[in-house]
Amino acid sequence: MMGISAIFYAIPLTAFICLAYTASRFELPERILKSAFVMFVKTLGGLVLLYSVLWMFSS
């Protein structure tokens, strides 16, 4: 089972990666933040879905 420490590091790391990726693609700060937020939500959603499927198969 994933401990709280892994989640504690995974969420800010995911946010930073999304922000750095979108900052390298766009120049306007508003567009960077909006795109980074959308990418962050999609990434976390995908990770939750993947974790749920793996958890279901392991039970």
Residue pairs with C-beta under 8 A, 6 or more apart in sequence:
2 51
10 47
11 44
14 40
14 43
14 44
14 47
15 36
15 40
18 36
18 37
18 39
18 40
18 43
19 32
19 33
19 36
19 40
21 36
21 39
22 31
22 32
22 35
22 36
22 39
23 32
23 36
25 35
26 32
26 35
